[in-house]
């Protein structure tokens, strides 16, 4: 019998016992138990400003083979033509093109156009002076960190992670998919490399406040229709978290639901990590630990909790 507990939910599988006509034997095999050592409570108020939302698009353009080869100017012209073909959206089209053009030509505070190349150059010069030249390197690789791609939650800054200290994987909504050699192999290969080759001692999955990916998970209808090419299918990894949050907190405002789901999705990812054989082996051998984290950048707080995993002793009767 094996039992796994993630934030109070238990899953149990029982192998059928064998019996003969004259003897009935009960065998209790080693059980696997995993549980979270705490259940962090979410803040009561959240500033709901996600990186991206999940609206129904105004238009669904037809894909063509040459669409990925356009220059910036050609792309803008193509957008104008595409939107203006819809007469009823002409005013919306003009406004949208103006908005996109303005955003792409964002000026700095002194009124000068933003120098993207210069910014990257200055960034490297600062890194070389403050990090590289000072030999600020760690020889012990301790962590694998799974974090969101959100620009506001870079773990190197939030946790002051130094070069050589952590192997970092970032994706939309800091998801860890279940073990599957035919799907999501990018994340799977990173986990395998970190555990088997880099020998990290801890895997930390970090969620955060106002996550656009989680808002998408809580907002997408999942009724067979789609409005994105990749996002809906990706964040659906966290569907167990959405289901649990809706069941326990249904009727609450979307922002509150998202806050709960941002943490619960971390627990789902911790549970998914148990589906990787090399992760389970590391936990059993006590060479690996799993932790969940949550960074609230609205209130400036960070929470951390652990997943406890172990084998009970066997008993035969």
Secondary structure in CASP SS format (residue, H / E / C, confidence):
PFRMAT SS
TARGET T0000
AUTHOR 0000-0000-0000
METHOD secondary structure of the structure
MODEL  1
X C 1.00
X E 1.00
X E 1.00
X E 1.00
X E 1.00
X E 1.00
X C 1.00
X C 1.00
X E 1.00
X E 1.00
X E 1.00
X E 1.00
X E 1.00
X C 1.00
X C 1.00
X C 1.00
X C 1.00
X C 1.00
X E 1.00
X C 1.00
X C 1.00
X C 1.00
X C 1.00
X E 1.00
X C 1.00
X C 1.00
X E 1.00
X E 1.00
X C 1.00
X C 1.00
X C 1.00
X E 1.00
X E 1.00
X E 1.00
X E 1.00
X E 1.00
X C 1.00
X C 1.00
X C 1.00
X C 1.00
X C 1.00
X C 1.00
X C 1.00
X C 1.00
X C 1.00
X C 1.00
X C 1.00
X C 1.00
X C 1.00
X C 1.00
X C 1.00
X C 1.00
X C 1.00
X C 1.00
X C 1.00
X C 1.00
X C 1.00
X C 1.00
X C 1.00
X C 1.00
X C 1.00
X C 1.00
X C 1.00
X C 1.00
X H 1.00
X H 1.00
X H 1.00
X H 1.00
X H 1.00
X C 1.00
X C 1.00
X H 1.00
X H 1.00
X H 1.00
X H 1.00
X H 1.00
X H 1.00
X H 1.00
X H 1.00
X H 1.00
X H 1.00
X H 1.00
X H 1.00
X H 1.00
X C 1.00
X C 1.00
X H 1.00
X H 1.00
X H 1.00
X H 1.00
X H 1.00
X H 1.00
X H 1.00
X H 1.00
X H 1.00
X H 1.00
X H 1.00
X H 1.00
X H 1.00
X H 1.00
X H 1.00
X H 1.00
X H 1.00
X H 1.00
X C 1.00
X C 1.00
X E 1.00
X C 1.00
X C 1.00
X C 1.00
X C 1.00
X C 1.00
X E 1.00
X C 1.00
X C 1.00
X H 1.00
X H 1.00
X H 1.00
X H 1.00
X H 1.00
X H 1.00
X H 1.00
X H 1.00
X H 1.00
X H 1.00
X H 1.00
X H 1.00
X H 1.00
X H 1.00
X H 1.00
X H 1.00
X H 1.00
X C 1.00
X C 1.00
X C 1.00
X C 1.00
X E 1.00
X C 1.00
X C 1.00
X C 1.00
X C 1.00
X C 1.00
X E 1.00
X E 1.00
X E 1.00
X E 1.00
X E 1.00
X E 1.00
X C 1.00
X C 1.00
X C 1.00
X C 1.00
X C 1.00
X C 1.00
X H 1.00
X H 1.00
X H 1.00
X H 1.00
X C 1.00
X C 1.00
X C 1.00
X C 1.00
X E 1.00
X C 1.00
X C 1.00
X E 1.00
X E 1.00
X E 1.00
X E 1.00
X E 1.00
X E 1.00
X H 1.00
X H 1.00
X H 1.00
X C 1.00
X C 1.00
X C 1.00
X C 1.00
X C 1.00
X C 1.00
X C 1.00
X C 1.00
X C 1.00
X C 1.00
X H 1.00
X H 1.00
X H 1.00
X H 1.00
X H 1.00
X H 1.00
X H 1.00
X H 1.00
X H 1.00
X H 1.00
X H 1.00
X H 1.00
X H 1.00
X C 1.00
X C 1.00
X C 1.00
X C 1.00
X E 1.00
X E 1.00
X E 1.00
X E 1.00
X E 1.00
X E 1.00
X E 1.00
X C 1.00
X C 1.00
X C 1.00
X H 1.00
X H 1.00
X H 1.00
X H 1.00
X H 1.00
X H 1.00
X H 1.00
X H 1.00
X C 1.00
X C 1.00
X C 1.00
X C 1.00
X C 1.00
X C 1.00
X C 1.00
X C 1.00
X C 1.00
X C 1.00
X C 1.00
X H 1.00
X H 1.00
X H 1.00
X H 1.00
X H 1.00
X H 1.00
X H 1.00
X H 1.00
X H 1.00
X H 1.00
X H 1.00
X H 1.00
X H 1.00
X H 1.00
X H 1.00
X H 1.00
X H 1.00
X H 1.00
X H 1.00
X C 1.00
X C 1.00
X C 1.00
X C 1.00
X H 1.00
X H 1.00
X H 1.00
X H 1.00
X H 1.00
X H 1.00
X H 1.00
X H 1.00
X H 1.00
X H 1.00
X H 1.00
X H 1.00
X H 1.00
X H 1.00
X H 1.00
X H 1.00
X H 1.00
X H 1.00
X H 1.00
X H 1.00
X C 1.00
X C 1.00
X C 1.00
X H 1.00
X H 1.00
X H 1.00
X H 1.00
X H 1.00
X H 1.00
X H 1.00
X H 1.00
X C 1.00
X C 1.00
X C 1.00
X C 1.00
X E 1.00
X E 1.00
X E 1.00
X E 1.00
X E 1.00
X E 1.00
X E 1.00
X E 1.00
X C 1.00
X C 1.00
X C 1.00
X C 1.00
X E 1.00
X E 1.00
X E 1.00
X E 1.00
X E 1.00
X E 1.00
X E 1.00
X E 1.00
X E 1.00
X E 1.00
X E 1.00
X C 1.00
X C 1.00
X C 1.00
X E 1.00
X E 1.00
X C 1.00
END
